[in-house]
Amino acid sequence: MSEIDKNAVPTKLLWVDLEMTGLDAVADVILEVGAIITDFEFNTLATYETIVRQPADVVADRLQKNTWWQDYPANRDEFIRKTSDETLSKPSEQVEAELITLMEQQFGAEHAVLAGNSIYNDRKFISQWWPKLDQKLHYRMLDVSAWKVYMQGRYGLEFEKKDEHRAYGDIQASIAELQHYLEWFKTNGQA
């Protein structure tokens, strides 16, 4: 892949959300990925979602150690079951290859700008577990959580979203959240 042209204007966004066993990119593993490629009008151009195959004992151990997952027992139990089921999940290497193929089809030679909520954390996992994919990403990212911080602090604006913690639904919510903030500016004439 060629060197990143920092003056090139991006034409699309690669929205990604990962569900992981925890936040430690070295010790924890990716459970699920949801990806949506949009233009800058937020029109969906392509989508991808899958469960990532992981050893059941590793998933169970990491989920048990992460107290956050205790509030989502249905999701936790579903991930323990699905990530080790060969009919419901795909090997991590296959997921990485499929995402790269999707990006090459949609972005061509353009380095994809990664977008989402708290996207830096997802990027750490991509760097750790899918280094070939990471090489195809632009170093710039569009982080919706930065907008959240500003809109809450400056205007007291809150965006309500479902608390489902599934990758594809969460990435759809991230897109809707950014659209909400941009529409608020348009409607309220704020700068």
C-alpha positions in Angstrom: 0.0 0.0 0.0 1.3 3.4 -0.8 2.2 6.1 1.7 -0.7 8.1 3.1 -1.2 11.4 1.3 -2.3 13.7 4.2 -3.7 16.3 1.8 -6.0 13.8 0.1 -9.7 14.4 0.8 -11.4 11.3 2.0 -14.5 10.2 0.0 -15.9 7.7 2.4 -15.9 6.6 6.0 -15.3 3.1 7.4 -17.6 2.9 10.5 -16.5 0.1 12.8 -17.6 -1.2 16.2 -16.0 -4.2 17.9 -17.3 -6.1 20.9 -14.4 -7.4 22.9 -14.0 -9.4 26.1 -12.5 -6.3 27.7 -10.4 -3.3 27.0 -6.9 -4.8 27.1 -5.9 -5.2 23.5 -3.2 -7.8 24.3 -5.1 -10.0 26.8 -8.6 -9.6 25.5 -10.1 -10.8 22.2 -12.5 -9.6 19.6 -15.9 -11.2 19.8 -17.9 -9.5 17.1 -17.4 -6.8 14.4 -19.9 -4.6 12.7 -18.8 -2.3 9.8 -20.7 0.1 7.6 -19.1 2.1 4.8 -20.8 5.4 4.1 -20.3 8.5 2.0 -20.3 11.9 3.7 -24.1 12.1 3.4 -24.2 9.0 5.5 -25.6 6.9 2.7 -24.8 3.2 3.3 -22.5 1.8 0.6 -21.6 -1.5 2.1 -22.0 -3.4 5.4 -20.3 -6.3 7.2 -21.0 -8.1 10.4 -19.9 -11.4 11.9 -19.0 -13.2 15.1 -15.2 -13.9 15.5 -14.3 -17.4 16.4 -12.4 -17.7 19.7 -11.7 -20.5 22.2 -14.7 -20.9 24.5 -12.4 -21.1 27.6 -10.6 -17.9 26.7 -13.9 -16.0 26.1 -15.5 -17.4 29.3 -12.4 -16.5 31.4 -12.0 -13.0 30.0 -15.7 -12.2 30.3 -15.8 -13.5 33.9 -12.9 -11.2 34.8 -14.5 -8.2 33.3 -17.2 -7.0 35.7 -18.7 -4.8 33.0 -20.1 -7.9 31.3 -21.9 -8.9 34.5 -24.6 -6.3 33.6 -25.2 -8.0 30.2 -25.6 -11.7 31.1 -27.6 -12.5 27.9 -24.9 -11.0 25.6 -22.1 -12.6 27.7 -23.7 -16.1 27.5 -24.5 -15.7 23.8 -20.9 -14.7 23.0 -19.5 -17.7 25.0 -21.7 -20.0 22.9 -21.4 -18.4 19.5 -17.7 -17.5 19.3 -16.7 -21.2 19.7 -19.4 -22.5 17.3 -17.9 -23.1 13.8 -21.3 -22.7 12.2 -22.0 -19.3 13.8 -18.5 -17.7 13.8 -15.5 -17.1 11.5 -11.8 -17.4 12.2 -10.1 -14.1 13.0 -7.8 -14.4 10.0 -10.8 -14.9 7.7 -12.6 -11.9 9.2 -9.5 -9.7 8.6 -9.2 -10.9 5.0 -12.9 -10.3 4.3 -12.7 -6.8 5.8 -9.6 -6.0 3.6 -11.5 -7.3 0.5 -14.5 -5.1 1.4 -12.2 -2.1 1.9 -10.3 -2.7 -1.4 -13.6 -2.9 -3.2 -15.0 0.3 -1.6 -11.9 2.4 -1.1 -9.5 1.3 -3.9 -6.1 2.8 -3.1 -7.6 5.3 -0.6 -6.6 4.7 3.0 -9.9 4.4 4.9 -10.8 6.8 7.7 -12.0 4.8 10.6 -15.1 6.2 12.3 -17.2 5.4 15.4 -17.6 6.0 19.1 -14.4 5.8 21.2 -12.8 4.5 18.0 -9.3 4.7 19.4 -10.0 1.7 21.5 -11.3 -0.3 18.5 -8.2 0.8 16.6 -6.0 -0.7 19.4 -7.6 -4.0 18.9 -7.4 -3.8 15.1 -3.7 -3.0 15.4 -3.1 -5.9 17.8 -5.2 -8.6 16.1 -5.6 -7.5 12.5 -2.3 -5.7 11.5 -2.8 -6.2 7.7 -6.1 -4.3 8.1 -4.5 -1.7 10.2 -2.1 -0.9 7.4 -4.9 0.0 5.1 -6.4 2.6 7.5 -5.6 6.3 7.5 -3.9 7.6 10.7 -6.8 10.1 11.0 -10.0 8.9 12.7 -13.5 10.4 13.1 -14.5 9.9 16.8 -18.1 10.6 17.5 -17.4 10.6 21.3 -15.4 13.8 20.8 -18.6 15.3 19.4 -20.5 13.9 22.4 -18.1 15.6 24.9 -18.4 18.9 23.1 -22.2 18.8 22.7 -22.8 17.8 26.3 -20.4 20.3 27.7 -21.2 23.3 25.5 -24.9 22.8 24.7 -26.1 20.3 27.3 -27.3 18.1 24.4 -27.6 14.4 25.1 -28.1 11.7 22.5 -30.2 8.8 23.6 -29.3 5.4 22.2 -30.1 1.8 23.0 -27.9 0.0 25.4 -27.6 -3.2 23.4 -23.8 -3.7 23.1 -23.9 -5.6 19.8 -21.5 -4.4 17.2 -23.7 -3.7 14.2 -26.4 -2.0 16.2 -23.8 0.1 18.1 -22.2 1.3 14.8 -25.6 2.3 13.4 -26.2 4.3 16.6 -22.8 6.0 16.2 -23.8 7.2 12.7 -27.2 8.3 14.0 -25.5 10.2 16.8 -23.3 12.2 14.5 -26.2 12.9 12.2 -28.2 14.1 15.3 -25.4 16.6 16.2 -25.0 17.9 12.7 -28.7 18.3 12.3 -28.8 20.2 15.6 -26.3 22.7 14.3 -28.2 23.1 11.1 -31.6 23.6 12.9 -30.2 25.9 15.6 -27.8 27.9 13.4 -25.0 27.5 15.9 -21.3 27.7 14.9 
